[in-house]
Amino acid sequence: MAVDTSSQSVAKAAGDDVARGRSRGTGHRRGPVKRSLSTHWYAWAMVAPVVVVIGVIIGYPLVRGIWLSLTDADERNVERSIGVNHIPASYEFVGLENYADALTGSQFLGTLGWTLVWTVSCVSVTFALGLALANMLNRKMAGRSVYRMLLILPWAVPGFVSVFAWRFLYDERRGILNQLLAGGGIDAVPWLNDPTWAKFSVIAVNVWLGVPFMMVALLGGLQSIPTEMYEAAEMDGANAWQRFRHITLPGLRSVSTTVILLSTIWTFNMFPVIFLLTRGGPGEATQILVTQAYKFSFEISPRDYAQSSTWGVLILILLMVFAAVYRRVLRKQGEVW
């Protein structure tokens, strides 16, 4: 009987503690956000200023661009000041009219087609060359450090400097490339004045700029693959192609997926190469989506801010769709990303 009395006392005390805990608000389980804030409050405090700055720098222009894409804003009806006179904005809300015009017009679809060709060509060639060079530099060879430094050099030079150097090389009359061809008895090539040659030229420059990043990333992935796997495969009689197919490529899968995604996004929005090398010419042959959006805002008259914002939002949507589809494909293949 004494044991039962003590048990009841313990149970009653526990019940009282629970009741007191609930009365203080500690009886309910906290959500994941509150738990994360209470546990990692210092990390949140350190990250908060950066989040605020990024939100202002990126968030406001994004919201502003989306709003302008739903209007008929151009150079003539936006808010502006002429001398001491202030002219208020007079543009109007037009809904999805700009998107309908862009998606049903031939200009957007034609530019999108070349942009996709440009992106796929650059990423494919860059990945192939980067993988080949990474495999070469992963082997023990004399002067490997020198080769690495020389191959990384295009990455170290500012992009606009590289593009201007290539523009000088491509000059039809005084360029080094045509001078070399003339020395061999070959007629000068209109590298930047012919639509077909101009497309090959801009792709070549972008590949030259992108190979160092791809090579360094893939080289790091190759060095993370255990050499014992290659030795075991070689002892089992696997040839070079079989080792590459069954060991190298699977070992580089996680690195490859990341660099391909990043390279695709960068190339899709590669403004400097196109703008500084050809300005979208000759004609509109090398114009990609991002340079055409720039042209709407800064080159044509009157400047069409609504159309430029519309193209910018469509570019963002296309890249988000690509990233979502790419992520879904990787998840189906068992990759966690």
C-alpha positions as CSV (number, residue, x, y, z in Angstrom):
1,M,0.0,0.0,0.0
2,A,2.9,2.3,0.8
3,V,4.4,1.7,-2.6
4,D,1.1,2.6,-4.3
5,T,1.0,5.8,-2.4
6,S,4.5,6.8,-3.4
7,S,3.8,6.0,-7.0
8,Q,0.7,8.2,-7.0
9,S,2.7,11.0,-5.5
10,V,5.4,10.8,-8.2
11,A,2.7,10.7,-10.9
12,K,1.0,13.7,-9.4
13,A,4.2,15.6,-9.2
14,A,5.0,14.9,-12.8
15,G,1.5,16.0,-13.8
16,D,2.0,19.2,-11.9
17,D,5.4,19.8,-13.7
18,V,3.8,19.3,-17.1
19,A,0.9,21.6,-16.2
20,R,3.4,24.2,-15.0
21,G,5.4,23.8,-18.2
22,R,2.3,24.3,-20.4
23,S,1.3,27.3,-18.4
24,R,4.7,28.8,-19.2
25,G,4.4,28.0,-22.9
26,T,7.1,25.3,-22.8
27,G,4.9,22.3,-23.0
28,H,4.3,22.5,-26.7
29,R,7.0,21.5,-29.2
30,R,8.6,24.4,-31.0
31,G,8.5,24.5,-34.8
32,P,11.6,24.0,-36.9
33,V,12.0,27.7,-37.6
34,K,11.9,28.7,-34.0
35,R,14.2,25.8,-33.1
36,S,16.7,26.8,-35.7
37,L,16.6,30.5,-34.6
38,S,17.2,29.6,-31.0
39,T,20.0,27.1,-31.7
40,H,21.8,29.0,-34.5
41,W,20.9,32.6,-33.6
42,Y,24.5,33.8,-33.9
43,A,24.8,32.4,-37.5
44,W,21.4,34.1,-38.4
45,A,22.7,37.4,-36.9
46,M,25.8,37.2,-39.1
47,V,23.9,36.3,-42.3
48,A,21.1,38.8,-41.8
49,P,23.0,41.9,-43.1
50,V,24.0,40.1,-46.2
51,V,20.5,38.9,-46.8
52,V,19.2,42.4,-46.4
53,V,21.7,43.8,-48.8
54,I,21.1,41.1,-51.4
55,G,17.3,41.6,-51.0
56,V,17.7,45.3,-51.7
57,I,20.2,44.9,-54.6
58,I,18.4,42.0,-56.3
59,G,14.9,42.0,-54.9
60,Y,13.9,45.6,-55.7
61,P,15.2,45.5,-59.4
62,L,13.4,42.2,-59.9
63,V,10.1,43.4,-58.5
64,R,10.5,46.6,-60.5
65,G,11.3,44.7,-63.7
66,I,8.3,42.5,-63.3
67,W,6.0,45.5,-62.7
68,L,7.4,47.3,-65.8
69,S,6.8,44.2,-67.9
70,L,3.1,44.5,-67.2
71,T,3.0,48.1,-68.4
72,D,3.6,50.1,-71.6
73,A,6.6,52.0,-70.1
74,D,9.0,53.6,-72.5
75,E,11.3,56.6,-72.7
76,R,8.4,59.0,-73.5
77,N,6.0,58.1,-70.6
78,V,8.3,57.3,-67.6
79,E,8.9,59.7,-64.7
80,R,11.7,62.1,-65.6
81,S,13.1,65.6,-65.1
82,I,14.0,68.1,-67.8
83,G,15.8,71.0,-66.3
84,V,13.7,72.3,-63.4
85,N,10.6,70.7,-64.8
86,H,9.5,67.3,-63.3
87,I,7.3,65.2,-65.6
88,P,5.4,62.4,-63.8
89,A,5.0,58.9,-65.2
90,S,2.1,58.4,-67.5
91,Y,2.5,54.7,-68.5
92,E,-0.4,52.4,-68.0
93,F,-1.0,48.8,-66.9
94,V,-1.4,46.4,-69.9
95,G,-1.3,43.1,-68.1
96,L,0.2,40.2,-70.1
97,E,0.1,42.0,-73.4
98,N,3.9,42.3,-73.6
99,Y,4.4,38.6,-73.0
100,A,1.8,37.7,-75.6
101,D,3.5,39.9,-78.1
102,A,7.0,38.5,-77.3
103,L,6.0,34.9,-77.4
104,T,3.9,35.2,-80.6
105,G,6.4,37.3,-82.4
106,S,9.2,36.1,-84.6
107,Q,11.9,38.2,-83.0
108,F,11.8,36.5,-79.6
109,L,11.5,33.0,-81.0
110,G,14.3,33.6,-83.6
111,T,16.6,35.0,-80.9
112,L,15.8,32.2,-78.5
113,G,16.7,29.6,-81.2
114,W,20.2,31.1,-81.7
115,T,20.6,31.5,-77.9
116,L,19.9,27.8,-77.4
117,V,22.3,26.8,-80.2
118,W,25.0,29.2,-78.7
119,T,24.5,27.8,-75.2
120,V,24.5,24.1,-76.2
121,S,27.5,24.5,-78.5
122,C,29.6,26.4,-76.0
123,V,28.8,24.2,-73.0
124,S,29.3,21.0,-75.0
125,V,32.7,22.0,-76.5
126,T,33.8,23.6,-73.2
127,F,33.0,20.4,-71.2
128,A,34.7,18.1,-73.8
129,L,37.9,20.2,-73.9
130,G,37.9,20.7,-70.1
131,L,37.6,17.0,-69.5
132,A,40.3,16.1,-72.0
133,L,42.7,18.7,-70.6
134,A,41.9,17.6,-67.0
135,N,42.7,14.0,-67.9
136,M,46.0,15.0,-69.4
137,L,47.0,17.2,-66.4
138,N,45.9,14.4,-64.0
139,R,48.8,12.3,-65.2
140,K,52.4,12.6,-64.1
141,M,54.2,14.5,-66.8
142,A,57.1,16.9,-67.1
143,G,56.2,20.5,-66.7
144,R,52.7,19.8,-65.5
145,S,52.6,22.9,-63.2
146,V,53.6,25.1,-66.2
147,Y,50.9,23.7,-68.3
148,R,48.3,24.2,-65.6
149,M,49.4,27.9,-65.2
150,L,49.2,28.5,-68.9
151,L,45.8,26.9,-69.3
152,I,44.4,28.8,-66.4
153,L,45.7,32.1,-67.7
154,P,42.5,32.9,-69.8
155,W,40.6,32.7,-66.6
156,A,42.8,35.1,-64.8
157,V,42.6,37.8,-67.5
158,P,39.5,40.1,-67.2
159,G,36.8,39.1,-69.6
160,F,36.6,42.4,-71.5
161,V,40.4,42.4,-72.0
162,S,40.2,39.0,-73.5
163,V,37.4,39.9,-75.8
164,F,39.1,43.0,-77.1
165,A,42.2,41.0,-77.8
166,W,40.2,38.5,-79.8
167,R,38.5,41.3,-81.6
168,F,42.0,42.5,-82.7
169,L,42.9,39.0,-83.8
170,Y,39.7,38.7,-85.8
171,D,40.2,42.1,-87.7
172,E,39.7,41.4,-91.3
173,R,42.4,43.7,-92.6
174,R,45.0,43.9,-89.8
175,G,44.2,40.8,-87.7
176,I,46.9,38.3,-87.0
177,L,44.7,35.4,-88.0
178,N,44.1,36.7,-91.5
179,Q,47.8,37.7,-91.8
180,L,48.7,34.0,-91.1
181,L,46.2,32.9,-93.7
182,A,47.6,35.3,-96.2
183,G,51.1,33.9,-95.6
184,G,49.7,30.5,-96.7
185,G,48.1,31.9,-99.8
186,I,44.5,31.8,-98.3
187,D,42.1,34.7,-98.7
188,A,41.1,36.7,-95.7
189,V,38.1,35.4,-93.7
190,P,35.4,37.9,-92.7
191,W,35.4,36.6,-89.1
192,L,33.0,39.2,-87.7
193,N,31.4,40.5,-90.9
194,D,29.8,37.3,-92.1
195,P,26.8,35.8,-90.1
196,T,28.1,32.2,-90.2
197,W,31.7,33.1,-89.4
198,A,30.6,35.5,-86.7
199,K,28.7,32.7,-85.0
200,F,31.7,30.4,-85.0
201,S,33.9,33.3,-83.8
202,V,31.8,34.2,-80.7
203,I,31.5,30.5,-79.8
204,A,35.3,30.1,-80.1
205,V,35.9,33.1,-77.8
206,N,33.4,31.9,-75.2
207,V,34.9,28.4,-75.2
208,W,38.4,29.8,-74.8
209,L,37.1,31.8,-71.7
210,G,35.2,28.9,-70.2
211,V,37.7,26.0,-70.6
212,P,39.9,27.0,-67.6
213,F,37.0,26.9,-65.1
214,M,35.8,23.6,-66.5
215,M,39.2,22.1,-66.5
216,V,40.0,23.1,-62.9
217,A,36.7,21.8,-61.6
218,L,37.0,18.5,-63.4
219,L,40.6,18.1,-62.4
220,G,39.6,18.4,-58.8
221,G,37.0,15.7,-59.4
222,L,39.5,13.4,-61.0
223,Q,41.9,13.8,-58.1
224,S,39.1,12.7,-55.7
225,I,38.7,9.3,-57.5
226,P,40.8,6.6,-55.7
227,T,43.7,5.3,-57.8
228,E,43.0,1.8,-56.4
229,M,39.9,1.6,-58.6
230,Y,42.0,2.2,-61.7
231,E,44.6,-0.3,-60.6
232,A,42.0,-3.0,-59.8
233,A,40.3,-2.4,-63.2
234,E,43.6,-2.6,-65.0
235,M,44.4,-5.9,-63.3
236,D,41.0,-7.2,-64.3
237,G,41.9,-6.5,-68.0
238,A,39.9,-3.3,-68.5
239,N,41.2,-1.1,-71.3
240,A,41.5,2.7,-71.2
241,W,38.1,3.3,-72.7
242,Q,36.4,0.9,-70.2
243,R,38.2,2.5,-67.3
244,F,37.1,5.9,-68.5
245,R,33.5,4.9,-69.0
246,H,33.0,2.9,-65.8
247,I,35.2,4.7,-63.4
248,T,36.0,8.2,-64.5
249,L,32.6,9.3,-65.8
250,P,30.7,7.9,-62.7
251,G,33.3,9.4,-60.4
252,L,32.9,12.8,-62.0
253,R,29.1,12.8,-62.1
254,S,28.5,15.0,-59.1
255,V,31.1,17.6,-60.2
256,S,29.9,17.4,-63.8
257,T,26.3,18.1,-62.9
258,T,27.2,21.2,-61.0
259,V,29.6,22.7,-63.6
260,I,27.3,22.0,-66.5
261,L,24.4,23.8,-64.7
262,L,26.6,26.8,-63.9
263,S,28.2,26.9,-67.3
264,T,24.7,26.8,-68.9
265,I,23.4,29.7,-66.8
266,W,26.6,31.7,-67.4
267,T,26.6,31.1,-71.2
268,F,22.9,31.8,-71.6
269,N,23.5,35.2,-70.1
270,M,27.0,35.8,-71.5
271,F,26.6,39.5,-72.3
272,P,30.2,40.7,-72.6
273,V,31.4,38.3,-75.4
274,I,28.5,39.1,-77.7
275,F,28.2,42.8,-77.0
276,L,31.9,43.6,-77.1
277,L,32.8,41.4,-80.0
278,T,29.9,41.8,-82.5
279,R,27.2,43.9,-80.7
280,G,24.8,41.3,-81.9
281,G,25.8,41.7,-85.6
282,P,26.3,41.4,-88.4
283,G,22.7,42.5,-88.5
284,E,21.0,40.4,-85.8
285,A,23.0,37.2,-86.5
286,T,24.7,36.8,-83.1
287,Q,22.1,38.5,-80.9
288,I,21.1,36.5,-77.9
289,L,18.3,37.2,-75.5
290,V,20.2,39.2,-72.9
291,T,21.9,41.5,-75.5
292,Q,18.5,42.1,-77.2
293,A,17.0,43.0,-73.9
294,Y,19.8,45.5,-73.4
295,K,19.2,46.9,-76.9
296,F,15.5,47.6,-76.0
297,S,16.5,49.7,-73.0
298,F,19.6,51.5,-74.2
299,E,20.0,51.5,-78.0
300,I,16.7,51.8,-79.8
301,S,14.7,55.1,-79.8
302,P,12.4,55.5,-78.0
303,R,13.8,53.2,-75.3
304,D,11.3,50.4,-74.6
305,Y,11.6,49.6,-70.9
306,A,8.5,47.4,-70.9
307,Q,9.7,45.2,-73.7
308,S,13.2,45.0,-72.1
309,S,11.7,44.0,-68.8
310,T,9.5,41.4,-70.4
311,W,12.5,39.7,-72.1
312,G,14.4,39.8,-68.8
313,V,11.5,38.1,-67.0
314,L,11.3,35.5,-69.7
315,I,15.0,34.8,-69.5
316,L,14.6,34.3,-65.7
317,I,11.7,31.9,-66.2
318,L,13.5,29.9,-68.9
319,L,16.5,29.4,-66.6
320,M,14.3,28.5,-63.6
321,V,12.5,25.9,-65.7
322,F,15.8,24.5,-66.9
323,A,17.2,24.3,-63.4
324,A,14.0,22.6,-62.2
325,V,14.0,20.0,-65.0
326,Y,17.7,19.4,-64.6
327,R,17.3,18.8,-60.9
328,R,14.4,16.4,-61.4
329,V,16.4,14.4,-64.0
330,L,19.3,14.2,-61.5
331,R,17.0,13.0,-58.7
332,K,15.7,10.3,-60.9
333,Q,19.2,9.2,-61.6
334,G,19.9,9.0,-57.9
335,E,21.9,12.2,-57.6
336,V,21.2,14.4,-54.5
337,W,21.3,18.0,-55.5
